[in-house]
Structure formats: structure tokens, C-alpha cells
């Protein structure tokens, strides 16, 4: 291929397998997720999504100082540290009714924006790309044709055949040396080519090079976050009442942050989005696979922390894919079900009344089968994440989002119904990233403007009440996150976390309605049951994070004795 | 610090919410509390992050990781692993992380600079119970664990001294 599209677009091949199919664990995600499916004649007809890790954070928090909650919640997850710190801070802000200064809001937004850029880049290139891109096939590509293809996608690209040749050599050597680490368990590996991968070799090579370039870029995104976050990797600048990173107000620190951000933003514009569109144009059949019905987004990037409607991406719910009628969120209508989870009882409860009382049955149990609870809004399972955020913003006519969505739909020559799919979910993550990237400099300018005008206020003093309750809503890169606190005698009486992954990946509810990822997987084609990349495409498109944070090095090689020193 | 000095990063990793899962982080906290280090030594609580640790890792010449390690020893056993031992280990596929340490090091290599790495680890007694305190066994062995990490610091040309008044 030389930049032109193939005559007849290939599609996911049909399989003939019937029987059970278990993916456990699903790799390249944070934590253990198990997908237990029944396949009939090459299609999924029944499926359960099961989280294998119990999180009992609520129990640890009881009786502690509310201000300390963020230091524990941000350890719950190995990746999304800041979003938990922010949700915990916002819920206490809300409970003690403190009004934070506007610079503090901007500062919180900038760090969140950096997190979006970092996480979405890493998700696309390092956690999701290998579901679409065949690294082994990239070795067969013609470097000159690859350079031509890549440069045709964006005027700011100046890539050379030599660079692509160098990548082939590097990756070839990596595979030959057995250091496959980062590519292990990829379903393109195996003796026979997996027909479910159908990018031309040149597109594969292009994506592999940018996979490596994105590794560099995410380092810069993380560094930008650390400049404002005061401490890397666990940010320590949010406090109830505002933020404490006074150092970041210095012009030279802001300039440093801006320089790094500009580089990352340019990478998003010139590489991430064109690559996403190029890969998507070859996998357009996935615009008809993996969709769900209902969506919830808490919205993000407020100008006034106390007015939900000032968020740059608006909060809202969409039912039955109806983009004409986005609905406002009434927090009283959120409940968590446990009827099919490994907890005592079967009563659905509002998070303020939430209890966490584990009761494990077994892995084989089809009735109670997950450590996740099942959140529902008005009794409906709702997908959350970038697709939900983009759909709500689009439905509400948010111009930057409408423009980006329109551009993507036109490029791929599909209509808005294509958004309700695995491809739409992956595209929406790019759209959310692009729209956020384009906004970063607006926030940076607002902050430096305030500082120049002499406003350096970052913190509002407040007093701990004897009794109070509060909620902190965050639209994290992975979706709707809320922390709910009840304070009694100045201490934490109850603390519940409703995390994005439980919205999207939780099990069935009391009414037997499927969780979003379960709904999305129904009907998914399976070509090779030994390498079911189709399941991974949809599961990974949700950017699952099971928030385990368990990290133990396993050195059981049969030679352990030689490592032991004492 | 002079140009010839090795930049040493002591990285405690793990999750403090799960008892001995936090061995590495707790060791680094204790080292920061009780010792002063020369300018070429950086101590860091790495939590459980993978790729986001690449920047500090690539900015050092020697990486000393302190972590819980599952060997075949009794709880409290202390291990010393080097990059090569790690690579040979087959068990990392089941890492619960987005990317584990070995992958992160390979990524550092690809991107440009992979430092020399040594892992000082301890066999955990309990890494499932959600609790902030180390198990009695791990607590009792913490000083020995820190001793081995300090040994590595010294070998690589880092200097340290006990604080006259440790931070409370």
C-alpha cells in the first residue's frame, strides 16, 4: 500500500466456535478483570464481567480525619492517583461548605487536564493499540512507503524512511532477544497470522513507531503534571479549601509547565488524532460492534466549583442513545446494587447509606460473580468515560466538542450512530483529549493573567463542622467518579467511592439488567477462540481500571535460592 | 555533586493499603526519616505506578528498588535481584499492573536510558489484608532490609549519616 485505501475494506472474519470462553485475567489493564462468555456459532450470546479484587477502602477510612481521606484514596489505584485526591478533596470542600479561590480551581483543572493528556495518550498507544496493530506484521513493511503514508496524514509530520527502518531494526532486535515483555500476551502472536488484524503492514509500522514516540511524550506529560502537582507521582497540592502549590505561581514554573504542555498538545494534534483516524478507517466495521444504550458523565473543568453547570464538559445523562434529550443529573437517583456481587444482601443503596460487607461465594457462581457493586442511575446501567462525556457535551451543543465530533465523523464518512460502538468509544477518547488539549492554553493564560494582576490567592480558611455530609464529583479520564462522605464529631463516619470502572464494568443489577461492558460484548464476533482479540478490543475501549494497586514482585523461577541474601 | 558521581535513585514501590505490599514504600519513608543522604542520592515513594516513573528512572545511573518479592523463602527473607535475574524470571506475565517494573525498564531502554538496576526485596507475610501497618514479621525485618539498601547506596558512591534528631 502507498497511502491509498484498499479496494474492499476487510472486516472481522466470521468464526464457527461454540462453547465457553474465559479471558482471565484481561491483560494490559490495571487489576484483575475476568470475562466469562458463552459463544454460539462465532458470536457471544451470554457474558459476565467479573472483578477479582476486593476493595475495602471504606473500612480503613472510618474514624479518620476527613482531610486525610485523599492520602489513602489516591493509593487505591496504581494509575489514577490525582483523580481520587481531587474527588476526596471536593467531597470535604462540599461538606464543610468552603468556597475556594478561582486560581485554585484553575490549578486543579490544569493538573486534571495534564492527566487527561497523559492517560489518553498512554491508553491509545500503549494499552489499546496492540488490539488493532500487529507488531510482527510491521517488520514486513516498506519503510519508504510508510514514511509517505505517515506524512500524507498530517502536514506537520516530516518522517523519513530511515527512521522507520531504525524502528524495524529496534523492534526486530527486541523480539529476537526475547525481551518481549511489553508485547507479551498480544493476540497477534502465534504461528498463524491472526486474521482479525487487518491493517496494511505500513500502517502497522507507522503505529509502532508512534507507540515508541508516545513513550517519550508521556514522560513529558507526567513531568508537566509534577510541576504543578508538587510531588510526583502522588500529587500533594490539593487541600480542602483550595491548593497549596504557591511555587507553581512563579512565572518561570508556569513557563516550564506551558512549554511541556505545548509539546504534548502538538503531539496530540499531529500524531494521536491522525493515527486514530487512520487506524479507524481500516476498522470501520467496528463502528457496528460493542455499543451500549445509556451514558452518564459528571462533567469536568469547572470555572465555579459550586455550580455544576459551569463545567467545560457539561454533566448529564443520555438514555437510549437519544442525543436530542440529554438530562440533568439528580444525585438522589444513584444507587449501588449488590444482588449479583460478593456482598451481603440484595438491597440497592444510595452511596451515603452504602455498606461494604463482603461475602465471597465462588468463581463458578453465575449468580454472584464480582467484587464490584453495580451502580445504576434511575435503575439503568450507564456507561461512563470519554464516550459519555463527549456524547453529553455534543448533545448539549458544546461547540469545541461538536466541531471535533463532526470532523471525525466526516473523515470516516459515518453518521453519529457510529459513535455508539467500540470504534466510537475509542474515537471519543481522542476527541476528549483533543478538545482538552486545545483548552489548556486558555486556562494557563487565565492563571497567569490573574497572577499578573496581583491575585495569588490559592486557599480559603474553613472550620471542620461537627456533623456534615458531602459529595465530590469528578469526571476522570476513565469516567464518572464520586466520593461520598459523612462526618460525625469531626471524623469520617462513612466514606463510599463510586468509581468509573464499576459504572462501566460492574455486574448485573437486582433487576437482572446487564452492566455496560456486558451489554457491549453481547453479539461480538469471535474468530479464533484461542486468541479472542475481539473481546479485548471492546473491553480495552472502556479503559478498565480495577483499582487494585496490588504490586508484588514474583521471583519464583526455580532459582530463587540464588537471590536470597538473608 | 561532581559529574563523575553516580546519580542514585532509591525507589520504594508497592501499595501501603495492603499490609506488607507497602514494604518498599515504608522502608523509603523510614530511610527519609532517619538518615541524611549526599546530594547524588534521591529517595522516592513510587507507589504502584509504572510508566509514570520513567522520568525519574531515566534520570538516574543506578536504580535501587525496594519492594515485596515473592520468592520461595520464609516471610521476612531478604532478596537481592539484579536486572538480569529479573529478565529470566518467567512469572511477570501475571503482573497485576498495567506495566510492571521489568516492562518499565525495557521501555526506558527503548526510549533512551536504562539505568543499572538492583532490587532489594522482602518476602511478605501478608499482602492481602487491607491494613496500613506492616505485619510483625516485616516490621521486625525492616531495619535489616534498609541495611541492605544502604549497602547498595554505599557501594555505588552515595553517602549517608544517621540524623541526630530523626523527624518525628
Boltz contact constraints between the chains, C-beta under 6 A:
constraints:
  - contact:
      token1: [A, 30]
      token2: [B, 98]
      max_distance: 6.0
  - contact:
      token1: [A, 31]
      token2: [B, 96]
      max_distance: 6.0
  - contact:
      token1: [A, 56]
      token2: [B, 130]
      max_distance: 6.0
  - contact:
      token1: [A, 60]
      token2: [B, 130]
      max_distance: 6.0
  - contact:
      token1: [A, 75]
      token2: [B, 16]
      max_distance: 6.0
  - contact:
      token1: [A, 75]
      token2: [B, 17]
      max_distance: 6.0
  - contact:
      token1: [A, 78]
      token2: [B, 48]
      max_distance: 6.0
  - contact:
      token1: [A, 78]
      token2: [B, 49]
      max_distance: 6.0
  - contact:
      token1: [A, 78]
      token2: [B, 97]
      max_distance: 6.0
  - contact:
      token1: [A, 179]
      token2: [B, 106]
      max_distance: 6.0
  - contact:
      token1: [A, 181]
      token2: [B, 102]
      max_distance: 6.0
  - contact:
      token1: [A, 181]
      token2: [B, 103]
      max_distance: 6.0
  - contact:
      token1: [A, 181]
      token2: [B, 106]
      max_distance: 6.0
  - contact:
      token1: [A, 182]
      token2: [B, 103]
      max_distance: 6.0
  - contact:
      token1: [A, 182]
      token2: [B, 106]
      max_distance: 6.0
  - contact:
      token1: [A, 184]
      token2: [B, 93]
      max_distance: 6.0
  - contact:
      token1: [A, 212]
      token2: [B, 110]
      max_distance: 6.0
  - contact:
      token1: [A, 215]
      token2: [B, 107]
      max_distance: 6.0
  - contact:
      token1: [A, 215]
      token2: [B, 111]
      max_distance: 6.0
  - contact:
      token1: [A, 216]
      token2: [B, 111]
      max_distance: 6.0
  - contact:
      token1: [A, 219]
      token2: [B, 54]
      max_distance: 6.0
  - contact:
      token1: [A, 219]
      token2: [B, 55]
      max_distance: 6.0
  - contact:
      token1: [A, 222]
      token2: [B, 52]
      max_distance: 6.0
  - contact:
      token1: [A, 222]
      token2: [B, 55]
      max_distance: 6.0
  - contact:
      token1: [A, 223]
      token2: [B, 55]
      max_distance: 6.0
  - contact:
      token1: [A, 233]
      token2: [B, 47]
      max_distance: 6.0
  - contact:
      token1: [A, 233]
      token2: [B, 49]
      max_distance: 6.0
  - contact:
      token1: [A, 233]
      token2: [B, 52]
      max_distance: 6.0
  - contact:
      token1: [A, 234]
      token2: [B, 47]
      max_distance: 6.0
  - contact:
      token1: [A, 548]
      token2: [B, 96]
      max_distance: 6.0
  - contact:
      token1: [A, 549]
      token2: [B, 15]
      max_distance: 6.0
  - contact:
      token1: [A, 549]
      token2: [B, 48]
      max_distance: 6.0
  - contact:
      token1: [A, 550]
      token2: [B, 96]
      max_distance: 6.0
  - contact:
      token1: [A, 551]
      token2: [B, 14]
      max_distance: 6.0
  - contact:
      token1: [A, 551]
      token2: [B, 15]
      max_distance: 6.0
  - contact:
      token1: [A, 551]
      token2: [B, 48]
      max_distance: 6.0
  - contact:
      token1: [A, 552]
      token2: [B, 68]
      max_distance: 6.0
  - contact:
      token1: [A, 552]
      token2: [B, 70]
      max_distance: 6.0
  - contact:
      token1: [A, 552]
      token2: [B, 127]
      max_distance: 6.0
  - contact:
      token1: [A, 553]
      token2: [B, 67]
      max_distance: 6.0
  - contact:
      token1: [A, 553]
      token2: [B, 69]
      max_distance: 6.0
  - contact:
      token1: [A, 553]
      token2: [B, 121]
      max_distance: 6.0
  - contact:
      token1: [A, 554]
      token2: [B, 70]
      max_distance: 6.0
  - contact:
      token1: [A, 554]
      token2: [B, 91]
      max_distance: 6.0
  - contact:
      token1: [A, 555]
      token2: [B, 69]
      max_distance: 6.0
  - contact:
      token1: [A, 555]
      token2: [B, 71]
      max_distance: 6.0
  - contact:
      token1: [A, 555]
      token2: [B, 89]
      max_distance: 6.0
  - contact:
      token1: [A, 556]
      token2: [B, 91]
      max_distance: 6.0
  - contact:
      token1: [A, 557]
      token2: [B, 89]
      max_distance: 6.0
  - contact:
      token1: [A, 560]
      token2: [B, 71]
      max_distance: 6.0
  - contact:
      token1: [A, 560]
      token2: [B, 72]
      max_distance: 6.0
  - contact:
      token1: [A, 563]
      token2: [B, 79]
      max_distance: 6.0
  - contact:
      token1: [A, 563]
      token2: [B, 81]
      max_distance: 6.0
  - contact:
      token1: [A, 564]
      token2: [B, 73]
      max_distance: 6.0
  - contact:
      token1: [A, 564]
      token2: [B, 77]
      max_distance: 6.0
  - contact:
      token1: [A, 564]
      token2: [B, 79]
      max_distance: 6.0
  - contact:
      token1: [A, 565]
      token2: [B, 78]
      max_distance: 6.0
  - contact:
      token1: [A, 565]
      token2: [B, 80]
      max_distance: 6.0
  - contact:
      token1: [A, 566]
      token2: [B, 78]
      max_distance: 6.0
